[in-house]
Amino acid sequence: AVPQKAAAFLEQFTAAAYTSDDQVRCEILEYLPHMALLLSEDSNNLHLKSLITTHLLPIVAASLSDHSTQVVKMAESALLTMLEHCLVGAEYIETRIWPVIKARMQHSPSTENTNAVLTVMSKMAPWLGCDQTERLLVPALEQLSSHPEFAVRKVCASLYGDFCAVISTIKTETVLVPSFLRLCADPEFVVRKTCAESFMSVSCTVTLHTRRTQLAPVFARLLSDSIRWVQLAAFQSLGPFITTFAEPSIT
């Protein structure tokens, strides 16, 4: 009887999530992770836990494409909290959540919105794990790294280390390193500067051979870049970059 009562309560509670009032929708989303945690407390009661998927997660998925920026931000926060507590299944992520995020990324005319999607992707990656990050997020990051707006490419450059830390070394070296090195030669100096600042985080995730043969020559070019700000960023990253050659636990 308890699951039925809980379901009835949730139907009344979540009905408010589809109101036209942005503030109400935000408040609903703020409470959703707490409700999901309550439903998951009894690991033996699968009926209660199933209500997370049937009643709560659909609200999060729908709100990720809301017209209100504030509602979208609250939905992203709710999603990340629920991922952190392992309350979102891998299949649900792949079939319900990711298509919404991908659609936002592909169809949004707003640079700010695209950058927000990138940031959420980078925060999702540790909770999705290696397999889903490689299959879902990495192709999206690679695509956005060629975005016509330099502000998007700049954000991409700043997040490469986060993605490299999650996926396999092979995938990092065959897919992300070539893409990152292309950004290091970007025509916009702010993108190159960001690459210089992010160099160590990428270097930590590859083999010593790749550091020596691929990263080091590109870093040397950043040190002698025609723009002083790029040079300065590279010199500030030089020490940390060198440590990735010397630390046995990294190599």
N, C-alpha and C positions, 0 to 999 in steps of 0.2 A: 504493500500500500504506500510505503514511503516514496518510492520512485514516481508513482502516479501523482501523489500530492506535490512532489517537487516539480514535476513536469507542468502541472496545472499552474503552480505559482510562477514558474519561469515564463510560461506563455503570456501571463498577465504582465509580468515585469518587462519582458523584452518587446512587447507590443509597442511600448513607448519609444523603442529605438527607431521606429519608422515614422515618428512624428515629424512635422515640418520645422519644429523648434530646434535650432542648432545646439542651444545650451543644454536642452534635455538629452539630446543624443550624446553629447560629450559626457554628461554625468553618467549615463548608462554605461558608456564605454569605460569610464573610470572605475566602475564597480565590477565589471565583468571578470577581470582576473581574480579578484577576491572571491567571487562566487564560484569560479572554476576551481579554485584551490579548496573551497569547502566541499564541493562535489567529489573531489579526488581524495579527500582525507582517508576514507575507508577503502583501501585498495582491494578489498574482497567484494565490495559492492559494485559490480560492473555496470549494473543498471543505472546507478546514480552517475557514474563516470561517463556513461554514454551520452548523458544529457549535455555534456560540454560540446560534443560534436553536433548533436541534433538541434540545440537551442542557442548556444552562445557563440560558437565559431562562425555560423552564418552571418551573424550581426557584424562581427569583425571583418569578414570578407567583403560584405556589402559596403561597409563604411570606408574601406580603403580606397574606394573610387567616388566618395561623396563630393558634392560640389563645394562644401565648406572645407577650407584648409585646416581649420581648427579640429573639425571632426576627423579628418584624415590623420592628423598628428596624434589624436587620442587613440585612433584605431591602430596606428603603428606602435604606439606605446603599449597598448593592450596585447598586441601580437607578440612583441618582444618579451614581455613579462611572462606570457603563457608558454612561449618557446623555452624560456629560461627554466621553467618548472616542468618541462617535458609534458605539457598538456595538449600539444598539437601533434598529431600523427604525421609521419612522413608522407603517406598517401594524400592526406588532406592538404598538406603544403603543396604538393605537386599538382593536384587536380583542381583545387579551389582557391588557394591563396596566391600562388605564383602566377597563374594566368592574369589575375587582376593587377598585380604589380607590374608584370610585363607589359600589359596594355597601357598602363599609365606611362611607362617609360617610352613606349613607341609612339604614342599619340598625343603626348602633352606638348603644347607649343611653348610652355614656360620653362626656361632654363632653371629657375629656382626649384620648380617641381621635379625636374629630372635629377637635379643634384640631391634633392631630398630622398628620391628613390634610391640613388646610389648609396647614400648614407645608411638607409635602412637595410639594403642588401649586405653591406659590410658588417652590420650588427647581427644580421640573421646567420651569416656564414658559420660562426663557431657552433651554433646550435643545430644547424642543418647537417654539419659534418662533411667529410671529404666527398662522398659520392654525389650527394645532391648539389653541393656547391660546384663541383666540377661540371655536372650536367646542366644545371640551371643558371647559376650565377656567373660562372666564368665566361660563357659565350656572350652574356649581356654586357659584362665589363669590357670585354674585347671590342664589342660593337660600339659602345659609348666612347671608347678611347679614340675613335675616329669621328666623333661628333663635330659638326661644323662650328659650334660655339666653343671658344677656347676655355670659357669658365667651366664647362662640363669636363673637358679634357683635363683641366687643372685638378678638379675633384677626383677624377679617375686616378691621376698620378699619385695623389696623396693616400689613396686607399689600397694600392697594389700590395703593400706589405701585409695588410689584414687578410687578403684573400690567399696570398702565397703561404701564410702561416697555417691555413686550414687544409689546403689541397696537397696532393702528393708531389714529391720533388720532380718526378718525371713530367707531370702536367705543368708544373711551374716553369720548368726549363724549356719545354717544347711549345707552350702556348703563351704564358704570361710574360716571361722574360723577353721574347722578341717584341711583344706589344709594348712593354715598358720601355725598351730601348728605343723604339720608334718615337715615343713621347719625349725621350731625352733629346731628340733632335727636332722637336716641334718648332715651327716658325715663331710662336709666341714665347717670349722669354719667361713669362710667369709660369708657363707649363714646365719649361726646362728647370727653372728655379725650384719648383715643387718636386720634380724628379730628384734633384740634388739633395733636397731635404729628406726624401723618402728612401734614399739609396741603401742605407744600412738595413732597413727593415726587409728589403728584397734580398739583399746579399746574405742575410742570415738563413735564408731558406733554400739556398742552392748549394751545389757541390763546390769544392775548392777549385776544381777544373773550370767550372763555369765562371766563378769569380775572376779567375786569372785570365781566361781567354775571351770572355764576353763583357763582363761588367767593368773590369779595370780599364780597358781602352776607352770605353765610353765615359767613365768617370774622369779620366785624364782630359778628355775634350771639354767636359763641364768646367774643369779647373781653369781652362784657358778660353772660356767662352767670351764672345765679343761684348757681352753685357756684364757690367761690374756686379750687379746684384746676383747673377747666376754664379759668377766666380766666388763671391763671398759665401753664398749658401753651400757651394761645393767644399770650400776650405773649412767651413764649420762642420761639415759632415766627414771630412777626411779622416780624423782620428777614429770615430766610430766605425767607418768603413774598413780601416786598417785592422781594427780589432777582430773583424770577422775572418781575417786570414790567420790570426794568431791563436784564437781560442779553440782548443781541441774539441770541446763539447759541441761547437758549432760546425766545424769542418768534418 
